[in-house]
Each structure stands twice: as C-alpha cells, then as structure tokens.
C-alpha cells in the first residue's frame, strides 16, 4: 500500500507540486486577509478611542485648507481676467 502511494506520487509529481503550491498560495492569501482585518480593526479602535473630537478637529483643518485654496483660485482667476482684458484692449487699439 505504501509503495503504491509512493509510486503514484512519483508518477504525478507535477500535480503534487501544483497542489502544494496552491495550498501555500491560499494560506498566504488567508494570512494577508487576516493582517488587513487586524489593521482595519486597529484603525476603528483608534478612531473610537480618540472619538469625534479628533475627527472634528481634522475636518476643521481640511476646511481651512480648502478655504485658503479657494481664495488663491479666486485671486488667480481675477488676475487672469485682468490680463485677458488688458490684452484684448491692446489688440482692439491696434486695429
């Protein structure tokens, strides 16, 4: 019986290697999913510990940055408009 198993393994060594590699790949995938879920749970735990105060403060900083960017965009738009107006006036005067 043992000799039959050994001879079968020798005859189908490629299949055996493939099955072993497949089991290792599935194990690695499971370990990766487990690591991701642990990381996610850690993040959730941190957010629950810090609470809403941390989130609100972070959102306020983001809103402040957005406001500054909007002001810069408006200033740049006005500058571009003035340049285009000056260029078109100059062009009309040449005609």
C-alpha positions in Angstrom: 0.0 0.0 0.0 2.7 2.5 0.9 4.7 1.5 -2.2 1.6 2.2 -4.3 1.2 5.7 -2.8 4.9 6.4 -3.3 4.8 5.3 -6.9 1.6 7.3 -7.6 3.4 10.4 -6.1 6.4 9.8 -8.3 4.2 9.4 -11.4 2.2 12.5 -10.6 4.9 14.7 -9.0 3.9 17.7 -11.1 0.3 17.5 -9.8 1.6 17.1 -6.2 3.8 20.1 -6.5 1.0 22.2 -8.0 -1.4 21.2 -5.2 1.3 22.1 -2.6 1.9 25.4 -4.2 -1.8 26.1 -4.4 -2.2 25.3 -0.7 0.7 27.7 0.1 -0.9 30.4 -2.0 -4.3 30.0 -0.3 -2.6 30.1 3.0 -0.7 33.3 2.1 -4.0 34.9 0.9 -5.7 34.0 4.1 -2.8 35.4 6.1 -3.0 38.6 4.1 -6.7 38.9 4.7 -6.2 38.3 8.4 -3.5 41.0 8.5 -5.7 43.5 6.7 -8.6 42.8 9.0 -6.4 43.3 12.1 -5.1 46.6 10.7 -8.7 47.7 9.9 -9.8 46.8 13.4 -6.9 48.7 14.9 -7.9 51.8 12.9 -11.5 51.5 14.1 -10.4 51.1 17.6 -8.2 54.1 17.4 -11.0 56.2 16.0 -13.3 55.0 18.7 -10.7 55.9 21.4 -10.0 59.3 20.0 -13.6 60.0 19.5 -15.4 62.6 17.5 -13.2 65.5 18.8 -10.3 64.3 16.8 -12.4 63.8 13.7 -13.9 67.3 14.0 -10.5 68.9 14.5 -9.2 67.1 11.5 -12.2 68.2 9.4 -11.7 71.8 10.5 -8.1 71.8 9.3 -9.2 70.4 6.0 -11.9 73.1 5.6 -9.3 75.7 6.5 -7.0 74.4 3.7 -9.9 74.3 1.3 -10.8 77.9 2.1 -7.2 79.1 1.5 -7.1 77.2 -1.8 -10.4 78.7 -2.9 -9.1 82.2 -2.1 -6.0 81.6 -4.1 -8.1 80.2 -7.0 -10.3 83.3 -7.0 -7.3 85.6 -6.9 -5.7 83.8 -9.8 -8.9 83.9 -11.8 -9.2 87.7 -11.3 -5.5 88.1 -12.3 -6.1 86.1 -15.4 -9.2 88.1 -16.2 -7.3 91.4 -15.9 -4.5 90.1 -18.1 -7.0 88.9 -20.8 -8.9 92.2 -20.6 -5.7 94.2 -21.0 -4.6 92.0 -23.9 -7.9 92.4 -25.7 -8.0 96.1 -25.1 -4.5 96.4 -26.5 -5.4 94.3 -29.5 -8.5 96.4 -30.2 -6.5 99.6 -30.1 -4.1 98.2 -32.7 -7.0 97.7 -35.2 
